[in-house]
Each structure stands twice: as C-alpha cells, then as structure tokens.
Amino acid sequence: MQLVRAFTAAGYPLDVDAWLRAYFAAGGTFRHGESVQKLVGEMKKGVKHRVRDRYRTNIVEILRDRVTAKA
C-alpha cells in the first residue's frame, strides 16, 4: 500500500492493470492478485487506509537508482 502511494505521489497513474502487471512482473502470485486489484480500486475511490510507514519517503528514488545501476 505504501509503495502504491509513493509511486502515485511521484506521478505514476493509479491504474489497476498497470499495478497488476508490475505485481506479477515482480514475482507476485495469482493468489494475491485479487488483493492488489481491490486495493488499487479502493484507493481510486478515495478510501483511506491506515498503515504504518515501512519505507523511506524517497523510496521511489531509491528504486530508480537501483534499476539504473543494474542496467
């Protein structure tokens, strides 16, 4: 959930299909795909989920740096 919020804040669209593709590309299972779909759908509707922060505020930048370093 926090990653979805972070990427959305960084300008990425809150699109169910895009998030499902990313989830499965990262090794996600079909078992939890429905949960991802439900979460993104709820976030699009404006549902506020209360979760404790687990990542740094600059997590998107950190992930971008790691991807470019491997390329």
Buried (B, 14 or more C-beta within 10 A) or exposed (E): BEBBBBBBEEEBEBEBEEBBEBBEEEEBEEEEBEEBBEBBEEBEEEEEEEEEEEEEEEBBEEBEEEEEEEE
